Amino acid sequence: MYNIELAELVWGKRPNSALSDSVFRRWTQGFVLSQSESTALEQFEGGPCAVIAPVQAYLLKNFLFKSDKPNWRDCTAALAAEELGSERFHALIQKHTYATLTELKEAIVDQYSTWKNRFGVLLFLYSVILTKGIANIRNEIEDTAEPLIDPVYGHGSQSLINLLLTGYAVLNVWDGDRECSGMKLHGIRNQSTVGFLTLMESLRYCKVGAFLKSPKFPVWILGSETHLTVFFAKEMSLVAPESPWEQARRVFQTYDPEDNGFIPDTMLEDVMKALDLVSDPEYVNIMKSKLDPEGLGIILLGTFLQEFFPEQESTIPDSFTVYHYNGLKQSNHSEKVMYVEGTAVVMGFEDPMVRTDDTPIKRCLQTKWPYIELMWNTDRSPSLN
């Protein structure tokens, strides 16, 4: 039976109830594994990365940290396809309800070929929506007139990305709820299993909260203006709780948005309060004189950390192996969907700046690690688009 409410939530309302054939066609693909990288999903056209990238991120989390297989890059691939238009596709959808998780798992395995066929991505998306409940999703989306998939360009909304990442279809990426002009705007409720970083933050369009920036596993979806990719590592220390030194550096840097390495001395009291340090005015004035003996009116990050956190440092290793995934063939070297391997170094504020590059992927990662440097094992930096 054609479910109008479901289709409108995903694709939006149309005067003639007709879905754009070109947009629908871009979303009609299955979960297909690359012939060049057997645990990497291929994306055929722009649009479905809003589903494919989160699924890829969770697959990698399981391959890297939950699987008994010694080689996390080893899997088996297959592909099937059939042609259906949007009307016929929606008319043939059938809903099955399962009472227990065991029954659901058995059904998923039994229907394995379905996930690989031409409509696997959409069927997975619809299953997620129906499991969550259309009404529940509408209650979480702030603008219920906005569909989960843009009807003109075919891109998935942030609400869709957040639904697949966290289970909640909220629009915003900050932590918790915020009041704005008398309205309550919903953000991310708790620490995500895999994370999310976006180039839009480096352009000052948004601010991603700690629940997405610091997930439980070192796997992050990276967002550009039009596409989603995945950045990951096997180094669990990347998601270990912050040390007091790391927390102090992060808090200090929130008062230094231009990344100058210093703040005006008038902000010292605010930083000390934010870190629960002694911050009565008399003590703050004493520390101003000690941290700025020349009376320049600024407090250097290095001097601040050496004064209050002298014996501590970052828990992140000096260098570690990283990988990047982009599901679009045309965005990969030789048009083969493969993980790009590289080495990351998270520099300290006091270290000489190496400046390996100034690419979109580096600017995106700098929203999490401001002093990160990247050296890829390929001739060119991985693409976010």
C-alpha positions, 0 to 999 in steps of 0.5 A: 500500500502506498504510504503517503505520510511516509513519502511526504516525510522523506520527499516532501509534499508536491501539488501533483504528488509526483516525485522527481524521477531524477532525484528518485533515480539517484537514490535507487541503489543498494548497499554495494561493496567496492571491488577494490576495497571489500569493506567500503560501500560504493555510492553511484550518484550524489544524494544517498551519502546521507544514508550510506556514510552513516552505515559505512561509519557503523560498519567500520566501527564494527569491523575495527572494534567488534569483529573477530576477523583479523583483517578488517578490510576483508569482506564479500561483495555482491550486486543485484538490480531491478528497474522500478519507477517511484510510483511502482516502488512505493506501491509495492512496499510492504511493512512487517513488524517483528516482536523481538530483536532476535526476530528482526535480526533473522529477518535482516539476514533472510532478506540480505539480497534485498539490501543489495538490490537497487532499492536497498538504501531506500528500504533501509531508510524507510525501515528506520523511519517506520521503526522510529515512528513517523509521528516521533520523527515529526516531533523532533524535526523543528520545521515539519515542512522540510522533508528529510531529502531535499526535493530539488537537489536530493541531499539528505538533511541534517535531521536525517544524518542525526537520525541515523547517527544518534537515533534522534531527528533533531536539526542541530549539532550542538549539545542539548537544548537551547532557548532562542527567542522563546523557542526551545531548539533541540540538539544532540542528547548524549555522546554519539557512538560515531562522530560528526565533523563539518567543514561548515564549522570552519566557515563559522556557519555552525558549532558542533558540540562535544557529543558528536565531536568526541564519540565513543569510537574513533570514527567520524563522518565529515560533512562538506557543503554537498557530500559526506565522507568518513574519517577513522583510525584504530587509535582508541586514545583519540576518544579517551576522556579529556585530560585536565590539560586538554580540557584547559587548552580547549576552554582557553581556545574558546576565548581565542576564536581567531586561534592567536595563541593568546587572550586579552587579560580581561578574559582571564577571570572567565577562563579560570571560572570555566575551569573551576580554578580559584577566581576571586578578583584579588587572586585573578589580578595576582595571576595577571601580573604573573602571567603578563609581567611586561604588562602587554595586556594579553595571556599566552596559552602556553604560559597559562597551561604551564602555570596551572597544569605544569605536569600534564600533557595530551593523551593523544600519541605523537603520530597515528595512522588514519584513513579516509573513505569517499564512496563516490568513484569519481572522487577517488584515485583511478576511480576506485573506491578505496580507503586512503591511508595517512599519518596524522600528527597533533601538534602542540601549541608550542611546536613549530608549525609544519603546515603540510597543507591547507585542504578542506579535509584538514580544515574540517579536522581542525575543528576537532584538533586545531593543530593537526597535520596530515601526511597522506600516502597518495599524491593528492589529499583525499576529497570531501566532495 
